[in-house]
Amino acid sequence: MKKLKQRWNLTSNWQLTVVFVVFAITGSTSAKFAGPLTDVVGITEEMGWYIYWPVRILIIFPIYQVLLVFFGWLFGEFEFFWNFEKKMLRAMKLGFLLPK
């Protein structure tokens, strides 16, 4: 845990716990939202896993990004998650999506 706190520049075990909770809530919530959204788009499992799962993952991705910053803000760790978000988008060569 010490290395993770250093890597993420966190100062306490409580802060690390909050970060883990935010990641857990964000992942669960975005996965939960993806089901109804794939239905709205008209993508069902009957179409085949090779269509359904890639589309579902593409739907989850932007939901996850927004929810991560939202839940980070809600739990008082906005700065950490905003910086994490920027770093992740730049690593995926999607930095052009960030505000200037």
C-alpha positions in Angstrom: 0.0 0.0 0.0 2.9 2.3 0.7 4.1 2.2 -2.9 0.6 2.8 -4.2 0.2 5.8 -2.0 3.5 7.2 -3.2 2.7 6.5 -6.8 -0.7 8.2 -6.6 0.7 10.9 -4.3 -1.8 10.1 -1.5 -1.1 11.1 2.1 -3.2 8.7 4.2 -4.7 5.2 4.3 -8.1 6.9 4.5 -7.5 8.7 1.2 -6.4 5.4 -0.4 -9.6 3.8 0.9 -11.8 6.5 -0.6 -10.0 6.1 -3.9 -10.7 2.4 -3.9 -14.3 2.9 -3.0 -14.7 5.5 -5.8 -13.2 3.0 -8.4 -15.5 0.3 -7.2 -18.7 2.4 -7.3 -17.8 3.8 -10.7 -17.1 0.5 -12.2 -20.3 -1.1 -10.9 -22.5 1.9 -11.8 -21.1 2.2 -15.4 -21.6 -1.5 -16.0 -25.2 -1.2 -14.7 -25.9 1.7 -17.0 -24.5 0.0 -20.0 -27.3 -2.7 -20.1 -30.2 -0.3 -20.6 -28.2 1.9 -23.0 -27.4 -1.1 -25.3 -31.1 -1.8 -25.3 -31.8 1.8 -26.3 -29.3 1.5 -29.2 -30.9 -1.8 -30.2 -28.0 -4.1 -29.5 -28.9 -7.4 -27.9 -27.0 -10.5 -27.0 -29.0 -12.4 -29.7 -26.9 -10.4 -32.3 -23.9 -12.4 -31.2 -21.2 -11.8 -28.6 -18.8 -10.4 -31.3 -21.2 -7.4 -31.8 -22.8 -7.1 -28.3 -19.7 -7.0 -26.1 -17.6 -4.6 -28.2 -20.5 -2.2 -28.4 -21.2 -2.6 -24.7 -17.6 -1.8 -23.9 -17.6 1.2 -26.2 -20.8 2.4 -24.3 -19.3 1.8 -20.9 -16.1 3.7 -21.6 -17.5 7.3 -21.8 -19.9 6.6 -19.0 -17.0 5.4 -16.8 -15.0 8.5 -17.5 -17.7 10.9 -16.5 -18.8 8.9 -13.5 -15.2 8.6 -12.2 -14.8 12.3 -12.0 -18.4 12.7 -10.6 -18.0 10.2 -7.8 -14.5 11.5 -7.1 -16.0 15.0 -6.6 -18.8 13.5 -4.5 -16.3 11.8 -2.2 -14.0 14.9 -2.0 -11.3 13.6 -4.3 -12.0 15.6 -7.4 -8.4 16.7 -8.0 -7.0 13.2 -7.8 -9.6 11.8 -10.2 -9.4 14.7 -12.6 -5.7 14.3 -12.8 -6.1 10.5 -13.1 -8.6 11.1 -15.9 -6.3 13.4 -17.9 -3.4 11.0 -17.5 -5.5 8.1 -18.7 -6.9 9.9 -21.7 -3.5 11.1 -22.8 -2.1 7.6 -22.4 -4.8 6.4 -24.8 -4.0 9.2 -27.2 -7.4 10.8 -26.5 -6.0 14.0 -24.9 -7.7 16.1 -27.6 -10.9 15.4 -25.7 -9.7 17.4 -22.7 -10.6 21.1 -22.3 -7.8 23.5 -23.0 
